[in-house]
Amino acid sequence: MKERYIKQVKKEFGLCLSNKKRNEIIRDLNEIFGSALEHGETEQQVIERLGTPSDFVKNTIEQLGTNSTAPKRQRGIISSVIFLLVAVVAFSIFAIAQFGKAPNNAIGAADAMTNIQVEGALGIDIAKIMLVIGLIAIVIAIIQIIRTTYNSRR
């Protein structure tokens, strides 16, 4: 019962605290259970006194004055930067593919169009795929930035 309660408390803390602080609190929680058992209290009575694991975590965070939104904001910023980098890489590949591109229907280094058409086996233009990937990545990055900004203001 005690082990399950402590395991649930660890899960509830998630990324709200550093490992060091979380381990200190778990150690204190073990001491609370040990002391209560020495004084004749049962594990169930201790759990009732402490409340549910989520209540315990909420009260502990309030007492410590820890900002529990900081890790979420940090993850939002990191994911935004990653999507922006993906967009930059995709747009760069698109630009490079378009830069040296010969006119449509031109073969080799010809400057004029010919009637011969050469296409790949699948007929897929990688440059357009990179453009789409870049656009999707930039949209996701913008959504992440807006979400992170909105959540940090609450």
DOZASE-646294 format. One line per field, with one value per residue: residue number from 1; residue in three letters; x, y, z of N, C-alpha, C, O in turn. Coordinates in steps of 0.05 Angstrom, whole numbers, plus 5000, padded with zeros to 4 digits. Layout:
N
n: (NUM_...)
res: (ala_...)
n_X: (X_...)
n_Y: (Y_...)
n_Z: (Z_...)
ca_X: (X_...)
ca_Y: (Y_...)
ca_Z: (Z_...)
c_X: (X_...)
c_Y: (Y_...)
c_Z: (Z_...)
o_X: (X_...)
o_Y: (Y_...)
o_Z: (Z_...)
end
This chain:
154
n: (1_2_3_4_5_6_7_8_9_10_11_12_13_14_15_16_17_18_19_20_21_22_23_24_25_26_27_28_29_30_31_32_33_34_35_36_37_38_39_40_41_42_43_44_45_46_47_48_49_50_51_52_53_54_55_56_57_58_59_60_61_62_63_64_65_66_67_68_69_70_71_72_73_74_75_76_77_78_79_80_81_82_83_84_85_86_87_88_89_90_91_92_93_94_95_96_97_98_99_100_101_102_103_104_105_106_107_108_109_110_111_112_113_114_115_116_117_118_119_120_121_122_123_124_125_126_127_128_129_130_131_132_133_134_135_136_137_138_139_140_141_142_143_144_145_146_147_148_149_150_151_152_153_154)
res: (met_lys_glu_arg_tyr_ile_lys_gln_val_lys_lys_glu_phe_gly_leu_cys_leu_ser_asn_lys_lys_arg_asn_glu_ile_ile_arg_asp_leu_asn_glu_ile_phe_gly_ser_ala_leu_glu_his_gly_glu_thr_glu_gln_gln_val_ile_glu_arg_leu_gly_thr_pro_ser_asp_phe_val_lys_asn_thr_ile_glu_gln_leu_gly_thr_asn_ser_thr_ala_pro_lys_arg_gln_arg_gly_ile_ile_ser_ser_val_ile_phe_leu_leu_val_ala_val_val_ala_phe_ser_ile_phe_ala_ile_ala_gln_phe_gly_lys_ala_pro_asn_asn_ala_ile_gly_ala_ala_asp_ala_met_thr_asn_ile_gln_val_glu_gly_ala_leu_gly_ile_asp_ile_ala_lys_ile_met_leu_val_ile_gly_leu_ile_ala_ile_val_ile_ala_ile_ile_gln_ile_ile_arg_thr_thr_tyr_asn_ser_arg_arg)
n_X: (5017_5037_5081_5056_5030_5074_5098_5058_5060_5111_5102_5063_5093_5125_5158_5162_5198_5268_5311_5340_5311_5261_5276_5291_5241_5213_5245_5233_5179_5180_5203_5161_5121_5149_5158_5105_5086_5118_5094_5045_5008_4971_4988_4946_4920_4959_4960_4909_4914_4953_4928_4905_4952_4958_4938_4976_5022_5008_5002_5054_5083_5061_5079_5134_5138_5147_5150_5108_5097_5142_5175_5141_5137_5190_5195_5160_5186_5233_5212_5190_5235_5261_5224_5226_5279_5276_5242_5275_5317_5289_5268_5317_5338_5299_5307_5360_5352_5319_5351_5393_5362_5343_5306_5238_5227_5277_5338_5398_5446_5417_5391_5342_5274_5255_5223_5227_5211_5233_5226_5229_5226_5182_5161_5163_5175_5226_5239_5190_5167_5201_5188_5135_5143_5173_5135_5095_5125_5136_5085_5071_5110_5096_5046_5062_5093_5053_5020_5055_5066_5015_5003_5043_5026_4982)
n_Y: (4976_5025_5028_5030_5079_5115_5105_5126_5179_5193_5188_5228_5274_5278_5318_5363_5375_5376_5318_5310_5340_5314_5263_5275_5289_5240_5209_5236_5224_5168_5168_5192_5153_5112_5134_5142_5089_5070_5097_5073_5081_5061_5044_5058_5098_5137_5149_5169_5215_5243_5250_5243_5219_5259_5304_5308_5318_5367_5400_5398_5422_5473_5489_5489_5528_5521_5528_5495_5498_5509_5465_5447_5493_5497_5449_5462_5505_5481_5442_5477_5503_5459_5445_5493_5490_5444_5464_5505_5474_5442_5482_5502_5458_5455_5505_5498_5455_5480_5520_5504_5483_5461_5489_5467_5408_5410_5381_5356_5406_5441_5502_5513_5491_5423_5370_5323_5285_5273_5235_5215_5149_5147_5197_5237_5299_5318_5368_5394_5362_5374_5427_5423_5395_5433_5475_5450_5440_5493_5512_5478_5494_5547_5539_5513_5554_5592_5563_5553_5605_5622_5585_5598_5647_5637)
n_Z: (5000_5018_4984_4934_4939_4944_4894_4860_4876_4858_4803_4796_4807_4762_4716_4747_4788_4805_4800_4847_4886_4883_4900_4953_4974_4969_5003_5051_5053_5060_5111_5139_5136_5163_5215_5231_5233_5275_5317_5322_5282_5224_5155_5122_5152_5151_5097_5090_5121_5093_5044_4975_4925_4885_4911_4952_4922_4898_4943_4964_4922_4924_4975_4967_4929_4876_4805_4766_4712_4684_4662_4621_4589_4574_4544_4503_4479_4461_4425_4387_4367_4344_4303_4273_4255_4223_4184_4162_4141_4104_4069_4051_4023_3984_3958_3939_3904_3866_3846_3809_3769_3706_3650_3641_3602_3580_3559_3587_3584_3554_3529_3510_3500_3487_3451_3476_3533_3598_3654_3723_3753_3786_3780_3817_3847_3884_3905_3910_3950_3992_3998_4016_4064_4092_4096_4127_4174_4190_4201_4244_4281_4289_4313_4360_4384_4394_4428_4471_4488_4503_4544_4581_4599_4630)
ca_X: (5000_5056_5098_5039_5026_5099_5101_5039_5071_5133_5090_5050_5113_5134_5182_5159_5221_5293_5313_5350_5289_5241_5287_5289_5213_5207_5258_5217_5154_5186_5206_5134_5109_5164_5152_5077_5084_5129_5075_5021_4990_4973_4993_4921_4915_4978_4951_4885_4923_4967_4910_4912_4979_4957_4935_5002_5041_4999_5008_5083_5092_5054_5097_5161_5136_5158_5133_5105_5094_5168_5184_5123_5145_5215_5190_5147_5206_5251_5199_5187_5261_5266_5207_5237_5303_5267_5232_5298_5331_5272_5268_5344_5340_5281_5321_5383_5341_5308_5372_5406_5343_5341_5278_5222_5230_5304_5355_5426_5450_5404_5379_5315_5257_5255_5199_5232_5205_5246_5216_5238_5210_5157_5151_5160_5194_5236_5238_5163_5164_5215_5172_5112_5153_5180_5110_5083_5142_5133_5059_5072_5127_5079_5026_5076_5100_5028_5011_5074_5062_4989_5005_5060_5012_4961)
ca_Y: (5000_5048_5028_5040_5108_5129_5103_5144_5206_5197_5192_5254_5296_5281_5335_5388_5380_5362_5291_5313_5349_5293_5241_5284_5287_5212_5200_5246_5209_5143_5174_5197_5127_5097_5146_5136_5061_5068_5109_5058_5088_5042_5057_5069_5123_5157_5157_5186_5240_5257_5254_5228_5227_5284_5325_5310_5332_5395_5415_5400_5442_5499_5495_5495_5551_5513_5534_5470_5502_5514_5444_5447_5515_5490_5430_5476_5521_5462_5431_5499_5507_5436_5448_5515_5480_5426_5481_5518_5453_5435_5505_5504_5437_5464_5527_5487_5439_5498_5538_5494_5468_5469_5493_5442_5396_5414_5357_5363_5434_5457_5527_5515_5468_5402_5354_5298_5288_5254_5236_5194_5125_5153_5223_5253_5321_5320_5396_5400_5348_5390_5451_5415_5389_5459_5489_5436_5445_5521_5514_5465_5511_5570_5530_5508_5580_5604_5547_5557_5632_5622_5570_5612_5670_5629)
ca_Z: (5000_5020_4959_4912_4944_4937_4865_4848_4881_4839_4777_4796_4806_4734_4712_4762_4806_4797_4812_4875_4903_4883_4917_4981_4983_4972_5027_5073_5053_5073_5140_5150_5140_5184_5241_5238_5241_5302_5336_5322_5260_5201_5129_5112_5167_5141_5070_5094_5131_5071_5021_4951_4915_4870_4931_4966_4904_4895_4968_4966_4903_4935_4997_4956_4912_4850_4782_4752_4683_4671_4644_4598_4572_4562_4522_4480_4465_4447_4401_4368_4354_4326_4279_4257_4242_4202_4163_4149_4125_4081_4050_4039_4003_3962_3943_3924_3881_3846_3836_3786_3753_3678_3643_3636_3576_3570_3565_3590_3589_3533_3538_3499_3505_3466_3452_3491_3561_3615_3682_3740_3753_3800_3772_3841_3848_3912_3913_3920_3975_4012_4003_4033_4091_4104_4103_4150_4197_4199_4213_4270_4298_4297_4332_4385_4396_4404_4451_4493_4497_4516_4569_4601_4610_4649)
c_X: (5018_5072_5081_5034_5050_5104_5083_5049_5093_5122_5077_5069_5122_5159_5180_5183_5245_5294_5322_5327_5267_5251_5286_5260_5205_5220_5242_5191_5158_5190_5179_5120_5122_5158_5123_5073_5096_5110_5047_5001_4993_4979_4969_4915_4934_4969_4927_4893_4937_4949_4918_4939_4979_4954_4962_5021_5034_5006_5038_5094_5085_5072_5125_5161_5149_5139_5131_5101_5121_5177_5166_5131_5171_5212_5178_5167_5225_5238_5195_5213_5267_5250_5217_5262_5296_5257_5255_5313_5315_5271_5295_5347_5322_5295_5344_5373_5330_5329_5384_5388_5342_5312_5264_5226_5258_5321_5384_5428_5437_5391_5350_5300_5260_5228_5202_5226_5218_5235_5228_5219_5183_5145_5148_5182_5202_5234_5211_5157_5177_5200_5148_5121_5160_5155_5096_5099_5138_5106_5059_5088_5111_5058_5039_5084_5075_5019_5029_5070_5036_4990_5022_5047_4991_4972)
c_Y: (5025_5051_5039_5070_5124_5128_5123_5173_5212_5204_5220_5277_5300_5297_5361_5395_5367_5335_5292_5320_5328_5270_5249_5281_5258_5201_5210_5231_5181_5146_5179_5171_5111_5108_5140_5107_5056_5078_5096_5064_5067_5058_5070_5096_5145_5167_5175_5214_5257_5264_5238_5236_5253_5308_5330_5326_5361_5411_5418_5421_5470_5508_5503_5520_5546_5519_5508_5473_5505_5491_5442_5469_5509_5469_5443_5492_5503_5451_5452_5503_5484_5438_5471_5506_5461_5443_5494_5498_5446_5457_5508_5483_5444_5485_5516_5471_5457_5515_5529_5479_5480_5474_5467_5434_5401_5389_5366_5392_5452_5481_5530_5490_5449_5387_5328_5303_5266_5257_5213_5171_5131_5180_5242_5274_5325_5349_5403_5386_5364_5416_5445_5409_5414_5474_5476_5441_5473_5525_5501_5482_5535_5562_5525_5534_5593_5589_5552_5585_5634_5608_5584_5637_5663_5624)
c_Z: (5000_4994_4936_4915_4935_4907_4851_4853_4862_4811_4775_4795_4777_4732_4727_4779_4795_4811_4841_4893_4905_4902_4947_4991_4986_4997_5052_5076_5066_5103_5153_5156_5162_5212_5250_5247_5269_5324_5335_5300_5237_5176_5118_5126_5157_5114_5072_5104_5109_5048_4997_4941_4900_4889_4945_4948_4901_4919_4971_4947_4912_4957_4988_4939_4885_4828_4765_4722_4669_4653_4619_4578_4559_4539_4498_4465_4449_4422_4379_4353_4335_4300_4261_4242_4219_4178_4148_4131_4100_4060_4037_4017_3978_3945_3927_3900_3859_3832_3810_3767_3725_3671_3638_3607_3563_3577_3567_3598_3568_3545_3528_3504_3481_3469_3468_3521_3577_3643_3697_3739_3766_3792_3796_3841_3878_3922_3924_3946_3998_4019_4021_4061_4106_4113_4127_4176_4208_4212_4241_4290_4307_4317_4360_4399_4408_4429_4475_4505_4513_4543_4590_4613_4630_4676)
o_X: (5013_5075_5091_5034_5048_5113_5091_5045_5094_5132_5079_5063_5127_5180_5195_5188_5244_5279_5312_5324_5257_5235_5280_5256_5190_5208_5237_5181_5141_5181_5175_5109_5109_5153_5118_5058_5085_5111_5028_4978_5015_4977_4970_4906_4926_4970_4925_4882_4934_4955_4936_4949_4998_4965_4970_5035_5051_5016_5048_5111_5101_5080_5138_5182_5160_5115_5151_5102_5122_5186_5177_5132_5175_5225_5184_5166_5231_5250_5197_5213_5278_5260_5216_5267_5309_5263_5254_5320_5326_5273_5296_5357_5331_5295_5348_5385_5332_5326_5386_5397_5340_5294_5276_5229_5261_5317_5393_5415_5446_5381_5336_5312_5265_5214_5183_5236_5215_5236_5236_5197_5162_5122_5132_5206_5185_5229_5208_5143_5166_5199_5142_5108_5154_5155_5087_5087_5138_5104_5048_5081_5112_5053_5027_5081_5076_5012_5019_5070_5035_4980_5017_5055_4982_4957)
o_Y: (5044_5073_5054_5084_5144_5148_5135_5190_5234_5221_5233_5298_5322_5290_5380_5419_5349_5330_5277_5308_5323_5259_5232_5273_5252_5185_5195_5226_5172_5129_5171_5167_5099_5092_5134_5102_5040_5068_5107_5054_5057_5083_5092_5115_5168_5191_5194_5234_5281_5284_5221_5258_5269_5329_5353_5343_5379_5434_5440_5437_5488_5531_5520_5532_5564_5515_5500_5453_5505_5496_5437_5465_5515_5472_5436_5493_5509_5449_5446_5506_5488_5433_5469_5513_5462_5436_5495_5504_5444_5452_5515_5488_5440_5484_5524_5472_5450_5524_5544_5465_5504_5465_5447_5451_5398_5378_5382_5402_5475_5481_5548_5469_5457_5392_5313_5323_5242_5279_5193_5172_5120_5186_5260_5268_5333_5354_5417_5397_5366_5424_5460_5418_5417_5486_5490_5447_5478_5539_5513_5485_5543_5577_5532_5536_5603_5602_5555_5588_5646_5618_5581_5646_5679_5617)
o_Z: (4984_4983_4919_4894_4921_4895_4831_4835_4851_4797_4754_4782_4769_4744_4721_4784_4778_4830_4858_4915_4927_4917_4964_5013_5005_5011_5071_5098_5082_5119_5176_5177_5179_5230_5273_5265_5284_5346_5346_5301_5233_5175_5107_5113_5154_5109_5057_5096_5108_5034_4999_4948_4903_4885_4950_4958_4902_4917_4979_4954_4909_4959_4999_4934_4872_4830_4752_4707_4644_4631_4597_4554_4535_4518_4475_4440_4426_4401_4356_4328_4313_4279_4236_4219_4198_4155_4123_4108_4078_4036_4013_3996_3956_3920_3904_3879_3836_3809_3791_3749_3721_3686_3630_3589_3539_3599_3551_3616_3564_3567_3537_3512_3458_3488_3472_3532_3570_3654_3685_3727_3757_3798_3795_3837_3894_3946_3944_3963_4019_4042_4040_4080_4129_4135_4145_4197_4232_4231_4260_4313_4331_4337_4380_4423_4430_4449_4498_4529_4534_4563_4614_4634_4647_4694)
end
